[in-house]
Amino acid sequence: MLTIIGRLLKYFANMFNSVSSFFRPNRAANPAMLDVFARAKPFMAHHWTGHRADVWSLETLGVKPEYQGKGYGKQLVQWGLERARQDCVSASVIASFDKENFYKACGFGEIVGNVCDGDGNPMAKFKGGELLFKDPEGVGSQ
């Protein structure tokens, strides 16, 4: 079963990347944007401290648009949350624009911040970026 899920994850991630690069310009092609996430880390790093220093990061999950609304995304998220639960660590996700309610419905807690916030943050112009965590039972707050 784990092999099938791994293949599905790879397939959907590849499909998501293919589709998104078709509809959106590749920011990596712009040399000024190659390190935008790394340059933004000082504005968001404080969220991944304490019991949230070691997490399963689920923000790279994606479902090809024609497969959305069929439960595949929820299954991918549940798979990641289960792995985090087994490892007794938190799970985090940086939500795409307008997707935070999807992640809340999957079991993530309240929004704890936005990775685009902060004066001088190089990601300030991007939409989305809401940060959510799901902590292990009995640790932190949700």
C-alpha positions in Angstrom: 0.0 0.0 0.0 2.8 2.4 0.9 4.4 1.8 -2.6 1.2 2.8 -4.3 0.8 5.9 -2.2 4.4 6.8 -3.0 3.8 6.4 -6.7 0.6 8.5 -6.5 2.5 11.2 -4.6 5.2 11.3 -7.3 2.6 11.2 -10.1 0.5 14.0 -8.7 3.5 16.1 -7.8 4.9 15.7 -11.3 1.5 16.6 -12.8 1.0 19.6 -10.6 4.5 20.9 -11.5 3.8 20.3 -15.2 0.4 22.1 -15.1 1.5 24.9 -12.9 4.6 25.6 -15.1 2.4 25.7 -18.2 0.0 28.3 -16.7 2.4 30.3 -14.6 5.8 31.6 -15.6 8.6 29.7 -14.1 9.9 32.0 -11.3 13.1 30.0 -11.2 13.9 31.3 -14.7 14.2 34.7 -13.2 17.6 34.8 -11.5 16.3 37.4 -8.9 13.7 34.8 -7.8 15.9 31.7 -7.5 16.5 32.2 -3.8 13.3 34.0 -2.8 12.2 31.3 -0.3 15.7 31.2 1.3 15.7 35.0 1.5 12.3 34.9 3.2 13.3 32.4 5.8 14.2 35.0 8.4 10.6 36.3 8.3 9.1 32.9 8.9 11.7 30.8 10.8 10.3 31.6 14.2 7.2 29.4 13.5 9.4 26.3 13.2 10.9 26.3 16.7 10.4 24.4 19.9 8.2 21.3 19.5 7.6 22.4 15.8 11.3 22.4 14.9 11.0 18.9 13.5 8.0 18.6 11.2 6.5 16.9 8.2 6.2 19.7 5.7 3.2 19.0 3.3 3.2 22.1 1.2 4.6 20.3 -1.9 1.5 18.2 -2.3 -0.7 19.0 -5.2 -3.4 17.5 -7.3 -3.8 18.0 -11.1 -6.8 20.3 -11.6 -9.0 17.7 -13.4 -8.6 15.4 -10.4 -9.5 18.0 -7.8 -12.7 17.6 -5.9 -12.5 13.8 -5.9 -10.8 13.3 -2.6 -7.2 12.6 -3.8 -5.9 15.8 -2.1 -7.5 14.9 1.2 -6.0 11.4 0.9 -2.5 12.8 0.3 -2.8 15.1 3.3 -4.1 12.4 5.5 -1.2 10.2 4.5 1.2 13.0 5.5 -0.6 13.6 8.8 -0.5 9.9 9.6 3.3 9.8 9.0 3.8 12.8 11.2 1.6 11.2 13.9 3.7 8.0 13.7 6.8 10.0 14.1 5.3 12.0 17.0 6.0 15.3 15.3 4.0 18.2 14.0 2.9 18.6 10.4 3.1 22.0 8.7 1.7 23.3 5.4 2.0 26.6 3.6 -1.3 26.9 1.9 -1.8 28.1 -1.7 -4.0 31.1 -2.1 -7.5 30.4 -0.8 -6.8 26.8 0.2 -6.4 27.2 4.0 -10.0 26.0 4.7 -9.2 22.8 2.8 -6.3 22.1 5.2 -8.4 23.0 8.2 -11.0 20.5 7.0 -8.2 17.9 6.8 -7.3 18.4 10.4 -4.9 21.3 10.6 -5.4 23.8 13.3 -5.8 27.5 13.1 -3.6 29.7 10.8 -0.5 30.7 12.8 0.9 33.2 10.4 1.7 33.9 6.8 5.1 33.3 5.3 4.7 36.4 3.1 4.3 38.8 6.1 7.0 41.2 7.4 8.5 44.5 6.2 11.1 43.7 3.6 9.9 40.1 3.0 10.8 39.2 -0.6 7.6 37.1 -0.7 5.3 40.0 0.2 3.9 40.3 -3.3 2.8 36.6 -3.5 -0.8 35.5 -2.8 -1.4 32.7 -0.3 1.2 31.7 2.2 -1.1 31.0 5.2 0.8 28.7 7.6 -1.0 25.9 9.5 0.2 23.2 11.9 -1.2 20.0 13.2 0.6 19.1 16.4 0.8 15.5 17.9 -1.7 14.6 20.5 -0.9 16.3 23.8 1.7 18.7 22.4 1.3 22.4 21.7 -2.1 23.7 20.6 -4.1 23.3 17.5 
